[in-house]
Amino acid sequence: MLSVMDWGWSEMLWATLISICLVFVVLVLLVWIMKLFGGIFTRRQAAVQSSATQGQLHEEEIAAITTALKLYKSVLHDRESEVLTILSIKRAYSPWSSKIHGLTQMPFRK
């Protein structure tokens, strides 16, 4: 359609200015919409947090519950030492830690 019309420089300039202005107007509208949604979600989040703080447990209550669970679980199981022993074995070479196996040899060039 544009090739059929014989546009001059003034028509092309107006079309360019209108399209640039349209892009900026749409971008400004998108920014306003995002700010509106951000304000709505932060108000909703604040309302949820204020209602959630009423039913929260304090640190002392959490510690008492975990201690009670630990004592209850220790009664259920056999007596264990609950000691973790880590043995360190030093080896000079291990194929699992060797980097040479992951490298590709350079091809021979003539």
C-alpha positions as CSV (number, residue, x, y, z in Angstrom):
1,M,0.0,0.0,0.0
2,L,2.9,2.3,0.8
3,S,4.5,1.7,-2.5
4,V,1.3,2.6,-4.4
5,M,1.0,6.0,-2.6
6,D,3.4,8.7,-3.7
7,W,4.5,10.1,-0.3
8,G,6.6,13.1,0.0
9,W,9.0,14.0,2.8
10,S,6.4,15.8,4.8
11,E,4.1,12.8,4.9
12,M,6.9,10.5,5.9
13,L,8.0,12.8,8.6
14,W,4.5,13.1,10.1
15,A,4.0,9.3,9.9
16,T,7.4,8.8,11.8
17,L,6.5,11.4,14.4
18,I,3.1,9.9,15.0
19,S,4.5,6.4,15.3
20,I,7.2,7.5,17.8
21,C,4.7,9.4,19.9
22,L,2.4,6.4,19.9
23,V,5.1,4.1,21.1
24,F,6.0,6.5,24.0
25,V,2.4,6.9,25.0
26,V,1.9,3.1,25.1
27,L,5.1,2.7,27.2
28,V,3.9,5.4,29.7
29,L,0.5,3.6,29.9
30,L,2.2,0.3,30.6
31,V,4.3,1.9,33.3
32,W,1.2,3.3,35.0
33,I,-0.6,0.0,34.7
34,M,2.4,-1.8,36.3
35,K,2.5,0.7,39.1
36,L,-1.2,0.3,39.7
37,F,-0.9,-3.5,40.0
38,G,2.2,-3.1,42.2
39,G,0.2,-0.9,44.6
40,I,-2.7,-3.3,44.6
41,F,-0.5,-6.3,45.4
42,T,1.5,-4.5,48.1
43,R,-1.7,-3.5,49.9
44,R,-3.0,-7.1,49.6
45,Q,0.4,-8.5,50.9
46,A,0.4,-6.1,53.8
47,A,-3.2,-7.1,54.7
48,V,-2.2,-10.8,54.6
49,Q,0.9,-10.2,56.7
50,S,-1.0,-8.2,59.3
51,S,-3.5,-11.0,59.7
52,A,-0.7,-13.7,59.7
53,T,1.2,-12.1,62.6
54,Q,-1.6,-12.7,65.0
55,G,-1.3,-16.5,64.7
56,Q,2.5,-16.8,64.6
57,L,4.5,-18.8,67.2
58,H,7.2,-17.2,69.3
59,E,10.8,-18.6,69.3
60,E,10.3,-20.1,72.8
61,E,7.2,-22.0,71.7
62,I,9.1,-23.4,68.6
63,A,12.0,-24.5,70.8
64,A,9.6,-26.2,73.2
65,I,7.8,-28.0,70.3
66,T,11.1,-29.2,68.8
67,T,12.4,-30.4,72.1
68,A,9.2,-32.4,72.7
69,L,9.4,-33.9,69.3
70,K,13.1,-34.9,69.8
71,L,12.3,-36.5,73.2
72,Y,9.3,-38.3,71.7
73,K,11.3,-39.6,68.7
74,S,14.2,-40.8,71.0
75,V,11.7,-43.0,72.9
76,L,10.5,-44.6,69.8
77,H,13.9,-45.7,68.4
78,D,16.6,-47.8,69.7
79,R,19.4,-46.3,71.6
80,E,21.9,-44.8,69.2
81,S,25.1,-43.0,70.0
82,E,24.3,-40.2,67.6
83,V,28.0,-39.7,66.9
84,L,29.1,-39.0,63.4
85,T,32.5,-40.2,62.4
86,I,34.2,-39.0,59.3
87,L,37.3,-40.8,58.2
88,S,39.7,-38.8,55.9
89,I,41.5,-40.9,53.4
90,K,44.4,-39.2,51.6
91,R,45.2,-40.6,48.1
92,A,47.6,-39.0,45.7
93,Y,45.8,-40.1,42.6
94,S,42.2,-40.9,42.0
95,P,40.6,-41.3,38.5
96,W,37.5,-39.6,39.8
97,S,39.4,-36.4,40.5
98,S,41.7,-36.5,37.5
99,K,41.3,-33.7,35.0
100,I,43.3,-35.4,32.3
101,H,40.5,-37.8,31.4
102,G,38.2,-34.8,30.5
103,L,40.6,-33.2,28.1
104,T,40.6,-34.0,24.4
105,Q,44.0,-34.5,22.7
106,M,45.1,-32.0,20.1
107,P,44.9,-33.4,16.6
108,F,48.1,-33.9,14.7
109,R,48.6,-31.2,12.0
110,K,50.9,-31.6,9.0
